[in-house]
Amino acid sequence: MILGEEMGNQYVLPRPHEIMDGTPTVSLDVENYPSNYYASIVHSQRIALVSSFTFESGVTLESVPVAYSTWGTLNAQRDNVLVVCHALTGSSDVFDWWRPLMGPGKALDYSRYFIFCGNVLGSPYGSASPLSINPATGRPYGPEFPETTVRDDVQIHKLVLDAIGARSVAAVIGGSMGGMTTLEWPLCTREGYIRNIIPITTSAYQGAWGISWGETQRQAVYSDSAFKKGWYDATPKGQPQKGLGTARMIAMLTYRSHGSFEARFSRKPAPKTKKIAKPAALPTPPQSHRGSISFENEVQEKANPSVKFSAQSYLQYQADKFLNRFDANCYVHLTQKMDSHDVRGSHLSRLDSTSVCASSYPPTEDQLRYVFKNIPPQALVVSVETDVLFRPEQQVELADCLPGAKYVALSSPDGHDGFLLEFETLNKMVVQHLKERCPHMYAGMTEAAEEGGLWGGVFLYF
């Protein structure tokens, strides 16, 4: 079946078209697909419709939407794909939350790569989620939406890439929950399909620390009477605002560090007016990915007199902004998805029972090495030295267990968010790594694109 036409050395995507070679069927660029408010604020993404998909839990859904965004074009070999995996509350619009890394000569170079980002299952931004309509009831699934895993995301995004016509993937990159997805891509696809991975501020499994932070946030949502056991009006005004806002405040504390809060706020008094964020007509570069689906229109109103300190004001502003762009059931779903993350998963359970496959908590390094034994060698593993959510030692363990991996620690005072704030340093290290691992992609690179030199602001270990 012809999937597109070759024009010179570029592979031009047909649009729209339908892939019907095998099951399930994948329809690309579905027009006029029913959308929710949150999906409508993501710019220029597309919707693929998968005719049937069975989750790892065993539940099967029909007509499953997958939101995705792409930049660039496939080359004639259809092997220049760069997959970007978004974090917990991100969307498929990488240009929104990682814009400084995108462009010719940068890490996410759409003049050389065909960049693909799929929205994860359970997100409010277009893929199947608690906001999707349950055909059996005619109303949104809400809390009845089936649980999904990171492996489900990889499998369904792979179906979309197959439909687009990709033959292999040059590299996969992602941070936080996106780093979990990055690790699963080569584990859930045939050997050799993924040629490089760059997991950032993540881990091979969600440990007790991360599970506990997630549970604390979910309990904040559950405790709000407006949550109504998940059967609230799924619009910004209908959200359980106190519960979801509090969950966001808790999360913000894990995304930054003690030092960054003290340096920025200390005991400074709260401003007399507060900012109220409103959705922008176009995305703007966020100060961190906590602003994915960015806001540029802000109005001022008189601050709450009970808010005495600027740290309180900052947390309340972040909560208010989040309430305009996210859904509570989706937040609960995605934090549970992160809790389920363990790369051993079905990869060990499919094997005969041996000492290396025996259950243990936490996973042993022998188990992790066994699971990762066919992972592409020389992965680039990135941590942030002040990260309190995914501690650097978790990345060290990951690098020790991945074949021939290279470990780098970003020097940043901003904690977990450092990987989304230290744009210049991260861009340089990713470009250098990709040039080493995919030299054919950089043949003919201009001197201007070579600028940047050595990696600044990092500690480098091998």
C-alpha positions as CSV (number, residue, x, y, z in Angstrom):
1,M,0.0,0.0,0.0
2,I,1.4,3.4,-1.0
3,L,1.6,5.7,2.1
4,G,3.0,8.8,0.4
5,E,5.1,10.1,-2.4
6,E,8.8,10.6,-2.4
7,M,9.9,14.1,-3.5
8,G,13.6,14.4,-3.8
9,N,14.9,13.1,-0.5
10,Q,11.8,14.1,1.4
11,Y,8.9,11.8,2.2
12,V,5.6,13.8,2.0
13,L,2.8,12.6,4.2
14,P,-0.6,11.9,2.6
15,R,-3.4,13.7,4.3
16,P,-5.9,12.5,5.2
17,H,-5.6,8.7,4.7
18,E,-6.4,5.5,6.4
19,I,-4.1,2.6,7.1
20,M,-6.0,-0.7,6.7
21,D,-3.1,-3.2,6.6
22,G,-4.0,-5.4,9.6
23,T,-5.8,-4.7,12.8
24,P,-6.6,-2.3,14.2
25,T,-7.4,0.3,11.6
26,V,-5.8,3.8,12.1
27,S,-7.4,6.8,10.5
28,L,-5.2,9.9,10.4
29,D,-6.2,13.5,10.5
30,V,-9.8,12.9,11.5
31,E,-11.8,16.1,11.0
32,N,-14.6,17.4,13.2
33,Y,-13.9,14.8,15.9
34,P,-15.8,15.8,19.1
35,S,-13.5,17.8,21.3
36,N,-13.6,19.0,25.0
37,Y,-12.7,22.5,26.2
38,Y,-9.1,21.5,27.2
39,A,-8.3,19.8,23.9
40,S,-9.5,22.9,22.1
41,I,-6.8,25.1,23.6
42,V,-4.0,23.0,22.1
43,H,-3.0,24.5,18.8
44,S,-2.5,22.8,15.5
45,Q,-2.6,19.2,16.8
46,R,-4.2,16.4,14.8
47,I,-6.4,13.5,15.8
48,A,-5.9,9.9,14.8
49,L,-8.6,7.4,15.4
50,V,-7.7,3.8,16.3
51,S,-10.5,1.4,15.5
52,S,-10.0,-0.8,18.6
53,F,-7.4,-0.9,21.3
54,T,-6.9,-3.3,24.3
55,F,-5.2,-1.8,27.3
56,E,-2.8,-3.6,29.4
57,S,-5.6,-4.0,32.0
58,G,-7.5,-6.2,29.4
59,V,-10.2,-3.6,28.7
60,T,-10.9,-2.9,25.1
61,L,-12.2,0.4,23.7
62,E,-13.5,1.1,20.2
63,S,-12.8,4.2,18.2
64,V,-9.9,5.5,20.4
65,P,-8.8,9.0,19.7
66,V,-5.0,9.9,19.9
67,A,-4.0,13.5,19.7
68,Y,-0.6,14.2,18.2
69,S,1.6,16.9,16.7
70,T,4.4,16.7,14.2
71,W,7.0,19.0,12.7
72,G,9.2,18.5,9.7
73,T,9.0,15.7,7.2
74,L,10.0,12.1,6.9
75,N,13.0,11.4,4.8
76,A,13.0,8.9,1.9
77,Q,14.2,6.2,4.3
78,R,11.5,7.1,6.8
79,D,14.0,6.7,9.6
80,N,14.6,10.3,10.8
81,V,11.8,10.2,13.4
82,L,12.5,12.0,16.8
83,V,9.8,11.1,19.3
84,V,9.2,13.6,22.1
85,C,7.4,12.3,25.2
86,H,5.6,14.9,27.3
87,A,5.4,15.2,31.1
88,L,2.4,14.7,33.4
89,T,0.3,17.8,32.5
90,G,1.9,18.5,29.1
91,S,0.3,18.2,25.7
92,S,1.4,17.1,22.2
93,D,2.4,20.7,21.4
94,V,6.1,20.6,22.2
95,F,6.4,24.1,20.8
96,D,4.4,25.3,23.7
97,W,6.5,23.9,26.6
98,W,9.9,23.3,25.0
99,R,10.0,26.0,22.4
100,P,13.7,27.1,23.2
101,L,14.8,23.6,22.2
102,M,13.0,23.6,18.8
103,G,14.3,24.9,15.5
104,P,17.1,24.4,12.9
105,G,20.4,23.7,14.7
106,K,18.7,23.0,18.0
107,A,18.0,19.8,19.9
108,L,14.6,19.3,18.3
109,D,15.7,20.2,14.8
110,Y,12.7,19.9,12.5
111,S,14.8,20.6,9.4
112,R,16.6,17.3,10.0
113,Y,14.1,15.2,12.0
114,F,10.5,14.4,11.7
115,I,9.4,15.3,15.2
116,F,6.4,13.4,16.7
117,C,4.7,13.9,20.0
118,G,1.6,11.9,21.0
119,N,-0.7,13.0,23.8
120,V,-0.9,10.3,26.4
121,L,-4.0,8.4,27.2
122,G,-5.9,9.9,30.2
123,S,-4.8,13.5,29.4
124,P,-7.5,16.1,28.8
125,Y,-5.7,17.4,25.7
126,G,-7.3,15.2,23.1
127,S,-6.5,11.5,23.5
128,A,-9.0,9.1,25.0
129,S,-9.5,10.1,28.7
130,P,-12.1,10.5,31.4
131,L,-13.5,13.3,29.3
132,S,-14.2,11.0,26.4
133,I,-17.8,10.0,25.8
134,N,-18.7,6.5,26.9
135,P,-20.8,5.0,24.0
136,A,-22.6,2.8,26.5
137,T,-23.9,5.7,28.5
138,G,-23.7,8.7,26.2
139,R,-21.9,10.7,28.9
140,P,-18.1,11.2,29.7
141,Y,-16.4,8.2,31.3
142,G,-15.4,10.3,34.2
143,P,-14.0,8.0,37.0
144,E,-15.0,4.9,35.1
145,F,-12.4,5.4,32.4
146,P,-10.2,2.3,32.4
147,E,-6.7,2.6,33.9
148,T,-3.9,2.9,31.5
149,T,-0.1,2.5,31.7
150,V,2.9,4.0,30.1
151,R,3.2,0.9,28.0
152,D,-0.3,1.5,26.6
153,D,0.8,5.0,25.6
154,V,3.8,3.6,23.7
155,Q,1.8,0.9,22.0
156,I,-1.0,3.2,20.7
157,H,1.5,6.0,19.7
158,K,3.4,3.3,17.7
159,L,0.2,2.5,15.8
160,V,0.0,6.2,14.8
161,L,3.6,6.2,13.7
162,D,3.1,3.1,11.7
163,A,0.1,4.7,10.0
164,I,2.2,7.8,9.2
165,G,4.7,5.5,7.5
166,A,7.7,5.6,9.9
167,R,10.0,2.6,9.6
168,S,12.3,3.4,12.6
169,V,13.0,6.0,15.2
170,A,16.3,7.9,15.4
171,A,15.8,8.9,19.0
172,V,13.3,9.2,21.8
173,I,13.5,12.0,24.4
174,G,11.4,12.9,27.4
175,G,11.5,14.1,31.0
176,S,9.7,13.1,34.2
177,M,6.7,11.0,33.1
178,G,8.0,11.5,29.6
179,G,11.2,9.9,30.7
180,M,9.3,6.9,31.8
181,T,7.7,6.7,28.4
182,T,11.2,7.1,26.8
183,L,12.4,4.0,28.6
184,E,9.4,2.0,27.5
185,W,9.7,2.8,23.8
186,P,12.6,0.3,23.1
187,L,11.1,-2.2,25.5
188,C,7.7,-2.3,23.7
189,T,8.9,-2.3,20.1
190,R,11.0,-4.7,18.1
191,E,14.7,-4.6,18.7
192,G,16.4,-2.0,16.5
193,Y,13.3,0.1,15.9
194,I,14.5,2.7,18.4
195,R,18.1,3.6,17.9
196,N,18.7,6.1,20.8
197,I,17.0,7.2,24.0
198,I,17.5,10.3,26.2
199,P,15.6,9.8,29.5
200,I,15.6,12.9,31.7
201,T,14.9,13.3,35.4
202,T,13.1,10.0,35.7
203,S,13.5,6.5,37.0
204,A,13.2,2.9,36.1
205,Y,10.2,2.6,38.5
206,Q,8.1,4.8,40.6
207,G,9.3,4.5,44.2
208,A,7.5,5.0,47.5
209,W,8.5,8.7,47.5
210,G,6.8,9.5,44.2
211,I,3.8,7.2,45.0
212,S,3.3,9.1,48.3
213,W,3.4,12.5,46.7
214,G,0.9,11.3,44.2
215,E,-1.4,9.9,46.8
216,T,-1.3,13.1,48.8
217,Q,-2.4,15.1,45.8
218,R,-5.2,12.7,45.0
219,Q,-6.5,12.8,48.5
220,A,-6.6,16.6,48.2
221,V,-8.9,16.2,45.2
222,Y,-11.0,13.5,46.8
223,S,-11.6,15.6,49.9
224,D,-13.3,18.4,48.0
225,S,-17.1,17.8,48.1
226,A,-17.3,19.4,44.7
227,F,-15.5,16.3,43.3
228,K,-18.6,14.3,43.8
229,K,-16.7,11.0,43.4
230,G,-15.7,12.1,39.9
231,W,-19.1,13.1,38.6
232,Y,-18.7,16.8,38.5
233,D,-19.2,19.2,35.5
234,A,-15.9,18.8,33.6
235,T,-15.4,22.4,32.7
236,P,-13.1,25.0,34.4
237,K,-15.9,26.4,36.5
238,G,-17.2,22.9,37.4
239,Q,-13.9,21.5,38.6
240,P,-13.4,20.7,42.3
241,Q,-11.4,23.9,42.5
242,K,-10.2,23.7,46.2
243,G,-9.1,20.1,45.9
244,L,-7.4,20.3,42.4
245,G,-5.8,23.7,43.3
246,T,-4.4,22.2,46.5
247,A,-3.1,19.2,44.6
248,R,-1.3,21.6,42.3
249,M,0.3,23.5,45.1
250,I,1.6,20.3,46.6
251,A,3.0,19.3,43.2
252,M,4.7,22.6,42.8
253,L,6.7,22.0,46.0
254,T,8.1,18.8,44.4
255,Y,9.0,20.5,41.2
256,R,11.2,23.1,42.8
257,S,13.8,23.1,45.6
258,H,14.3,24.5,49.1
259,G,17.0,26.8,47.7
260,S,15.0,28.1,44.8
261,F,12.1,29.0,47.0
262,E,14.3,30.7,49.6
263,A,16.2,32.7,46.9
264,R,13.0,33.8,45.2
265,F,10.6,34.4,48.0
266,S,12.3,34.2,51.5
267,R,9.9,36.1,53.7
268,K,9.0,38.7,51.1
269,P,5.4,40.1,51.6
270,A,2.7,39.2,49.1
271,P,2.0,41.8,46.5
272,K,-1.1,43.9,47.1
273,T,-2.6,42.8,43.8
274,K,-2.6,39.3,42.3
275,K,-2.4,38.1,38.7
276,I,-5.3,36.3,37.2
277,A,-4.3,34.2,34.2
278,K,-6.5,33.9,31.2
279,P,-6.0,31.6,28.2
280,A,-3.9,33.2,25.4
281,A,-4.8,33.3,21.8
282,L,-1.5,31.7,21.0
283,P,1.0,29.8,23.2
284,T,3.9,31.7,24.8
285,P,7.1,30.2,26.1
286,P,6.4,29.1,29.7
287,Q,8.7,29.9,32.6
288,S,8.6,26.2,33.2
289,H,6.6,23.3,31.8
290,R,4.1,23.8,34.7
291,G,2.8,26.4,32.2
292,S,2.3,24.1,29.3
293,I,-0.7,25.4,27.5
294,S,0.6,28.8,28.3
295,F,-1.0,32.0,29.4
296,E,0.0,35.4,28.3
297,N,-3.1,37.5,29.1
298,E,-3.1,38.5,32.8
299,V,-5.2,40.9,34.6
300,Q,-4.7,42.3,38.1
301,E,-7.2,42.2,41.0
302,K,-6.9,43.0,44.7
303,A,-5.1,40.3,46.6
304,N,-6.7,38.2,49.4
305,P,-5.7,40.0,52.6
306,S,-5.1,36.6,54.3
307,V,-2.2,35.9,51.9
308,K,0.7,37.5,53.8
309,F,3.8,36.1,52.0
310,S,4.9,36.1,48.3
311,A,5.4,32.3,48.5
312,Q,1.7,31.8,49.3
313,S,0.8,34.2,46.5
314,Y,3.0,32.3,44.0
315,L,1.4,28.9,45.0
316,Q,-2.1,30.3,44.7
317,Y,-1.4,31.8,41.3
318,Q,-0.1,28.5,40.0
319,A,-3.2,26.8,41.3
320,D,-5.5,29.3,39.7
321,K,-3.7,29.0,36.4
322,F,-3.9,25.2,36.5
323,L,-7.6,25.3,37.2
324,N,-8.1,27.0,33.8
325,R,-6.3,24.2,31.9
326,F,-6.7,20.8,33.5
327,D,-9.2,18.3,34.7
328,A,-9.4,16.6,38.1
329,N,-10.3,13.1,36.9
330,C,-7.5,13.3,34.3
331,Y,-5.1,14.4,37.0
332,V,-6.0,11.5,39.2
333,H,-5.7,9.1,36.3
334,L,-2.3,10.3,35.2
335,T,-0.8,10.3,38.7
336,Q,-2.0,6.7,39.1
337,K,-0.4,5.9,35.7
338,M,2.9,7.2,37.1
339,D,2.5,5.0,40.2
340,S,2.1,1.9,38.0
341,H,5.5,2.6,36.3
342,D,8.0,-0.3,36.7
343,V,10.0,-1.3,33.6
344,R,10.0,-4.9,34.8
345,G,6.3,-5.0,34.1
346,S,5.3,-7.7,31.6
347,H,8.9,-7.8,30.3
348,L,9.9,-10.1,33.2
349,S,6.5,-11.8,33.7
350,R,6.7,-13.2,30.1
351,L,9.9,-15.0,30.9
352,D,10.5,-18.3,32.7
353,S,10.8,-18.0,36.4
354,T,14.5,-17.5,37.3
355,S,16.3,-15.9,40.2
356,V,16.7,-12.7,38.1
357,C,13.0,-12.6,37.4
358,A,11.9,-13.1,41.0
359,S,9.8,-10.3,42.5
360,S,11.6,-7.9,44.7
361,Y,11.0,-4.4,46.0
362,P,12.7,-2.3,45.0
363,P,13.8,-3.9,41.7
364,T,17.4,-5.1,41.9
365,E,20.1,-3.9,39.5
366,D,20.4,-7.4,38.1
367,Q,16.7,-7.3,37.2
368,L,17.0,-3.9,35.6
369,R,20.1,-4.9,33.6
370,Y,18.2,-8.0,32.4
371,V,15.2,-5.9,31.2
372,F,17.5,-3.3,29.6
373,K,19.9,-5.8,27.9
374,N,18.6,-5.1,24.4
375,I,18.1,-1.4,24.9
376,P,20.0,0.8,22.4
377,P,23.5,1.4,23.8
378,Q,25.0,4.7,25.0
379,A,21.8,6.3,26.2
380,L,22.1,9.8,27.6
381,V,20.7,9.9,31.1
382,V,20.1,13.4,32.5
383,S,19.4,14.4,36.1
384,V,19.1,17.7,38.0
385,E,21.4,17.9,41.0
386,T,18.7,19.6,43.2
387,D,15.8,17.4,42.1
388,V,13.8,16.3,45.1
389,L,11.1,14.4,43.1
390,F,13.4,12.1,41.1
391,R,16.6,12.1,43.0
392,P,19.9,12.1,41.1
393,E,20.8,8.7,42.6
394,Q,17.8,7.3,40.7
395,Q,19.3,8.5,37.4
396,V,22.7,7.1,38.5
397,E,21.1,3.7,39.0
398,L,19.4,4.0,35.7
399,A,22.6,4.9,33.9
400,D,24.4,2.0,35.6
401,C,21.8,-0.5,34.3
402,L,21.5,0.8,30.7
403,P,24.1,-0.6,28.3
404,G,27.0,1.8,28.0
405,A,24.9,4.8,29.2
406,K,26.3,8.3,29.7
407,Y,25.1,10.2,32.8
408,V,25.0,14.0,33.2
409,A,23.7,16.1,36.0
410,L,22.4,19.6,35.2
411,S,23.7,22.2,37.6
412,S,20.5,24.1,38.5
413,P,19.0,25.5,41.8
414,D,15.5,24.9,40.5
415,G,15.0,21.3,41.4
416,H,13.0,19.0,39.1
417,D,11.9,21.9,36.9
418,G,15.6,22.5,36.0
419,F,15.3,20.3,32.9
420,L,12.6,22.7,31.6
421,L,14.4,25.9,32.7
422,E,18.0,25.3,31.8
423,F,17.2,25.4,28.1
424,E,20.6,26.5,26.8
425,T,22.6,23.8,28.7
426,L,20.2,21.1,27.9
427,N,20.0,22.1,24.3
428,K,23.8,21.9,23.9
429,M,24.1,18.5,25.6
430,V,21.3,16.9,23.5
431,V,22.6,18.3,20.2
432,Q,26.1,17.0,21.0
433,H,24.8,13.6,21.9
434,L,22.6,13.3,18.8
435,K,25.5,14.4,16.6
436,E,27.6,11.6,18.1
437,R,24.9,9.0,17.8
438,C,23.3,10.1,14.5
439,P,26.2,11.6,12.6
440,H,24.5,11.1,9.2
441,M,21.7,13.4,10.3
442,Y,24.2,16.3,10.6
443,A,26.1,16.0,7.4
444,G,26.6,19.4,6.0
445,M,25.8,21.3,9.3
446,T,26.7,24.9,9.0
447,E,29.3,26.6,11.3
448,A,26.5,28.6,12.9
449,A,24.7,25.5,13.9
450,E,27.9,24.1,15.4
451,E,28.1,27.0,17.9
452,G,27.8,26.1,21.5
453,G,31.1,24.3,22.2
454,L,31.4,22.2,25.4
455,W,28.6,21.5,27.7
456,G,28.4,24.3,30.3
457,G,26.9,24.0,33.8
458,V,27.0,20.2,34.0
459,F,28.9,17.5,35.8
460,L,29.8,14.7,33.4
461,Y,30.3,11.1,34.4
462,F,30.8,7.9,32.4
